[in-house]
Amino acid sequence: MNPLLQMRGITKTFGGIKVLDNVDLDVRAGEVHAVMGENGAGKSTLMKILTGVYPKDGGTIELGGQPVEIDSRKQAAKLGIGMIYQELSLIPTLTVAQNVMLSDEVTTAGVLSIGAMRKRVAELVRTYGFRLGADALVETLSIAQRQTVEILKTLNRDCSLIIMDEPTASLSNRESKVLFEIIQTLKAQGIGILYISHRLDEVFELADRLTVLRDGVKVATVERGAMAPADIVKMMLGKELKAVGTARHLHPPSSPVTVEVDHLSRKGLFEEVSFQAYRGEILGIGGLVGSGRTEVLRCIFGIDTPDSGQIRFEGRQLTGGTRRRIMQGFGLIPEDRRNQGLVPLLSIERNVAVTNYDSASRAGIVDRRRERRLGSEAVERLDIRPARPSQIVSNLSGGNAQKVVLGKWLLRDLKVLLVDEPTSGIDVGAKEEIYTRMRELADNGVTIIMVSSDVAELLRVSDRILVFHRGRIHWEYSDGAVSEESVLLAASGLTPEEGRPGR
């Protein structure tokens, strides 16, 4: 029996760099086939070739045993291939039926047949047993229900193969279980599912088979149960891992507590989160996208208000919003530095002054000399290139832009620095500079709480590491050595012991 999908020898090159090298992949009808690999392994590129976003440079694709050429998303849809992206593409103010039928409207003599479209969507809902109403407004639905609407859009187009990209990243445990039930229903209908995820626990729960990619090459395809999670992690990383690497920094803290988070919860994002951060330490927080890490930082900085729990600073409960936090010595470097950490069309000096106008103004009037002096000081201290405080920030490299974000806080009496993905999108040299500055701050008594998806970065910089999983702290590393393998397993909800063969 021919597989539903066969991809053979798929190759893709960008700018002389081969990002996919002779990759094979097949999916059977009624199967969940997971695709795993670190960031940059080639997963997204392979899916974009399958959905017609990118043309392949070499190889063949067969659907139902017949060779096909997929040159557009429209062509992929005609062939029965649907994709559900991590970022949903729904219009909140429209109904379920209107979203499902968008671009597939039924008309009679050029007039929309509202009744026919509602009936079509209602039939789909009944057929698959989904818990939705065709007339419900999408903006009133939960995230899990919105994903169900995305699935309905693909089913409306008679898709026999559905690609799901990190579908549980924004879901709670309960919502994920609902999605898993839907996936089992789709399997029973003979629909093949390509499931892209970093979450080992759910892959081992859902997938019939699993393919691992590394550096654009297929490492292996294995049947569920044939390998332990730790073996999959080793294939993803490309090396036999030992407990190495961080005794220099990883140690129990002995300094006073600066920040204490006590049973903090925010509905649908994280729950019962408790930890302490000590003076002069870098506390690393790992975990997968959607595990609640960034949301906890936002609450600590006063951007969002938790539903329950407390945050204490130097023994006293924190109250008020962001302005009060800044005055108490808090700073935040957000993940999206271009949109949240900087004003791109302003100069270096004015971006640096944004968090320092309490000292750069008098009676509400900006002191331009003081503003320029602050910019010059940041440029000099952080070696920002080019060394022109009047340089527009949008023209800086990623590494230098990140230095500007850091520079805003260095000129204050900083006590706590919250850092979200500190080196995302910057080169190796700039990374080392950022790490050095962070260590200098910690050595001078600043408490740093750092969220990072880069496990190597966590091991390189952190004194302790907390690993989040589905909105809770799943594991803490506070003493001795720790491996990449162990952190990745914890991020997927497993313990090092659970991930090993025989467990």
N, C-alpha and C positions, 0 to 999 in steps of 0.2 A: 504494500500500500504506500503510495506516494505521500510525503509530508504535505501539510497545508502550504508551508513556505520552505523554500530552499535557497539560501544565499551561498554562493561558492566563489572563493578566491577574490573577495571584495577588496579593492585597493583604492586609496584616496590620498592625494598629495596636495598640500597647500604650501606655496612659496618654496618649493624644493624639499619640504619636510614631509615624509611619509607618515600620515596619521593613522592610516589603516593599511595593514600589510597582509594580503592573502587570507582574509578572515572568512571562515565558514560558519553558518548558523542555520538551523532548521527548527521549525515549529510544527507540531502535530495538531490536528483538530482536537478540541476539547482538552488542551494541555495548557498549563501555566509554565512558561519557560522564562526563568529569571536570568537577567544579564547583570553581572557585577564587575566592578573594577574601580580603582581609585579615580579621582578627578584627573582628566586628561588621558584616560585609558583608551578612549575611542568610542565609548557607548553612544554618546549623543550624535557623533558623526555617522555612525552606522545606522541609527534610527532616521536621521535626516536623509540619508540615501534611500532608505526604504520608503519614506513618505514623499519623495520627490523634491525635497528642498535643495539637496546637492546632487549633481550627476556623479556617478561612479567613474573612476578612471580605468578600472578593470574588474573582471569577474562577471558572474551571471546571477540572475534572480528568476526563480520559477515560483508560480502560484498554482496550486492544484495540478502540478506536473507540467504546466505550460510555461515556456519562457516569456518574460515580460520586460518591457522597458518603462521605467517610471520617471517621467520628466517633469512632473508638477504635482502639487498637492491634490489638485482636481483629478488627475489621472490616478493617483493612489486611492482616492475615495471611490472612483469608479471601479477599481479592482477589488474593493472590499477591505481596504486597509484604513483603520481609524486610529487617531492618536489622542490621548488625553494628557495634556501637559500639566506640570506641577502648578503653573500659574493658569487659573481657569479663565476661559474667554467668554463669559456670559454677560448679558446686559441686565443689571439688577432690577431695573424698572419694568422689564417685560415679564410676562408669565412663563411658566414652564413650557407650555405648548408653543408660545411665540419663539422662545429661545431654541427649542428643538427643531422647529420648522424653518428657522432663519436660513435663507438662501435655498430652501427646498419648498417654498410656498406652493400651495395648491390654488389654482385660479380657474375661474369659469368665465369665459368671454372677457378676460383681462381684469376680472374682479376677484379679490381674495375670497376663498371659500373658508371662512372662519370655522364653521361647523365641521367641515370635513377634516380640517387640520386638528381640531380638538379631539375628534373621534379617533384619528390616527394615533395621536399621542396617548390617549386613554387606553387604547388597545395595547400599545407597547407596555404601558405601566402594568396592565393586568397580566399580560403574557409573562413578564419577568418578575411579577410579584413585588414591584418596587413600592415603597411607602411614600407616594407623592400624589399630589392632585394636579391635574393638567392646568387648572386655572390659578394655581398659587403663584404669587409674585416671588421671583427669585430672591429679592432682597430680604424676604421674610424667612428664607430657608437657612438651615445650618450648613456648615462647610461640607459635611458628608452628603447632605441632600443635594447640594450644588454639584458635587462630583457625580452624583447619580444622574443629574440632568445632562452633564457632559457625556456620560455613557449612553444615555438615551439618544443623543445627537448622532453618535456613531451607529447605534442599532437601527435608527431610522433610515440610514443609508445602506442597510443590509451588509454591514461589515462582518466579515468572517474572521478577521484578525484585528485585535485591539492592542495597541501599545500603551502602557501605563508608565508614566515617568514620575517616580517618587510620589505615588498617590497618597501615602499616609503622612507626608511631611507636616501637614497642617491639621491633622486629625487627632482627636482624643482617643483613648483606648476604646471607649464605647463606640465611637464613630468608625474606628478602624474595623471593629468586629462586624459592623453593618456592611462595610465595603467588602470584607472577606466573604460574607454570605452572598453578596451580589456576584462576586467572582465565581463562587461555586455554582450559582445558577447559570452563569454564562458558560462555564465548562460543560454543564449538563446539556446545554443547547448545542454543543459541538463547536463553540467559538474558541479559537486559539488566542492566547494572551501572552504578549511579551511584557515582562514585568521588570522594570529597572528600579533598583533599590540598593541603598547602602545598609539596610537593616537586616542583619543576618537572622535574627529571631523570626521575623515574618517570612523571609525567604524560605527558611527551613520548615515553616508551617504551611506555606502555600504552594511552593514550586514543585512540579514533577521532575523537572531537570533544571540544571544551572550551568550557564556558560560564564567563564571568567576571561576578561580581557586585561591585558597589561601592555602599556606603551604601543597600542595599536595592533597588537598581535593576540590571536586567540590562544590562551594557555591550555584550556581543557573544557570539555562538557561532561558533567557527571550527573548521575541519577541521584535523586533525593535519598539521603540515608547512606550513600556510598562513602561519604567523607564527613568528618567532624568540622564544625565551624572554624576551629583553629587551622585546619589544613587549607580551607578556602582562603582565609586571611593570608596565609603564607604564599599561596599562589598569586593573590592580588599584589602583594608587596614584592614578590620576586626574590625572596631570600629566606633562609632558615633563620628564624629569630631566636635570640636568647635574651635573658633578662639583663640587658646592658644599658648603659648610657647616661644615667643622670645622678649618680651619687654625689656629684659636685654640688648640685643645687637641691636635690630632693631630701628634705630633712624636716623633722618636727619643729614647729616654731617655738621660740622661747621668749619673744618680745611681747609687749602688751597687746591686747585686742584693740583694733581700731574700729572695725565694722562688724556688727553682729546681725545676722538675718535670722529671724525666729519664726518658724512655721508660716512662712509667706505663701500666699495662694492668690491666683488670679484665674477666674473660671475659664476653662478651655485652653489655658496656656501652661500653667504650672501649679503644683499643689504641695503644701507642707514642706517647703524648701527651708532648710536650716543649715547655716554654716557660720564660721568666724573667719575673719581676715585680720592678719596681724601686722603691726607696724614694721615696715621695711621688708615685707615679703611680696613676692609675685605669686599670686594664687591663680593658677590656670584652670579654666573651665572648658572641658571638652564635651563632645556629644554630636549627634547628627542634627541637620537642619530641622527645625520644628520641635526640638526637644525642650525649648523654654529658656535657653541660655540668654539670648538677647533681651527677652522680655523681663527677666530678673534684673538685668543691668538697668533697663529703663525705669523700673520701679525704684531701684536704689538711687538713681539720679533725680527722681522726682518727676519724670515725664509722665508716667502712668501711676495710677493709684491702685494698690493691691486690694483685694476683697477682704483679706484677713491677714493677720500676722503683724509683726513689728520689724522695724529696722532701727538699730541703735548705733550711734556714732560716739565713740569715746565714753560709752556707758549711758548715754542719754538718748531717749527716743527721738528719731528724726521726724520732724513735722514740716509742713509747707511744701512748696514746689521747687522747681529747678533753680530759681533765683536764690532761694535760701541755701540750697546745697552749694552753689558756687561760692557764696559768701562764707560758707563754713570750710571751704577748701577742697571741694569736689571738682573733678574735671571728667569729661567724657570724650573719647575718640570713637565716633560711630563707624560702623562697617561701611556705610555709603558716604564716604568722606566728601565726594563731589556735591551731593545734594543736601547732606545733613551737617557736614562738618565745615564747609567752606561756602563763601559767596564767590563763585567762579569769576565773575566779571569785575571784582574788586582786586586791589593790589595786595601784595603780601602784608604790607604795613597795616592796611585797614582790616584785613582778615584777622591779624594778630590782635588788633585793638578791640575787636568785637567783644571779647570777654574781659577787656581791661578798661572800659570806658569810665568805670568808677574812679580810676586813678588818672585817666587821660582826658578828663574834662573838669571844668570848674563852673559851678552854677548852671549846669546844663549845656555849656558851650564847649565843644571839642577843642582841646589844645593841640594844634597841628604839630608843634614842635615835639610835644610828648608822644604823639601818635607816631611820628617818624622815628623817634628814638626807640620806641618799643619794637618797631619793625626792624631797625638796624640791629638791635640786640638779639632778636630771634634769628636773623640771618647769620649773625656771627657765631652764636652759640651752637647752632645746629648745622652750620656749613651748608645753608640752602643755596642751590645753584639755579640760575645765575644769582650772584650776590647783589641784587638790586631790590631794595625794599619796595620800589615803585612798580616792580614787575607784576603784570596781571596773572592771577593764580591759574586761570584756565590754560595758560601756555606752559605750565610747569609739567615735568614728568610726574609719574605716580609717586615715586619715592620722595621727591621734593615737596609735592603737595601734602603728603602725609607728615612731613616735617613741619609744615606750616600749621597743620592741625595740632600737632604736639606743642609747637611753639606758643600757641595761644595760652596754654596752661602753665608752661614753664615759667612765665613771667609773673605768676601769682604765687601766693603762699600756699602751694599745693600740699594737701595731706592725703587725698585719695584720688587715684586715677583709674577710671573705668575704661577699658580698651576692648573694642569689638573687632576681631579680625585685623590685627595691627599691620600685617604685611600683605594683605590681599592685593594682587595685581602689581606688585613692585619687584624689581630685580634683586638678585642675590646680594649685591653690594649694599644696596639701600636697606635690605633686611637686616644685615649685620649692624649697620649704623643705628637702626631703630632699636634692636636688641641691646646694644651698648647703652643707649640713652635710657632705656627702661631700667637696666641694671643699676646705672648711676643714680637714678631717682630712688630706687629701692634702697640702695646703700646709704642714701641721705635721709632715710626714714619715711619715704612715701609708701603708702600701701597701694599696690597695683592688683586689680582684679581683671584678668585677661580672658576673654572668650576667643577660642581659635578652633577652626575645623582642621587645621594642619597638625597632625599628631607629632611630627618631627619638631615642629615649633613649640608645642607644649613641653616636650621633653627637653628641648634646648634651653628654654627660658624659665620654666616654673620651679618654684620651691615646693609647692604642693599641687596636686591635680584633683579636681572633682570632675566626675563624668556624669552628665545628665542623660536620662533616657525617659522619653515620654513625660516630660514635665516634672520629674523627680530626680534627686541625686541618687544615682545607682551605685556608685563606687567612689572611694577616696583613696588616693595614693599619697602617703605622707611621710614615708620613711624608706630609705634604701633605693634600690634600682627598680626600673619598670621598663617594659618593652612596648614597642608599637603594637605588637600583636595583642597584648593584654588590654591596652586602651581601646583598640578597635572592637574587641569582643565586648568590653563593658559598654561602649556606645551603642551596641546592638542589643543590650539588655541581658547579656550573658556574663558569667564570671569566668575567669581563666580556667577554673576546673570544669565548668559546664562545657567549655569549648573544645575540650580535648577528647581524643578517641576513647570510646567505651562509655561515654557519659550519655 
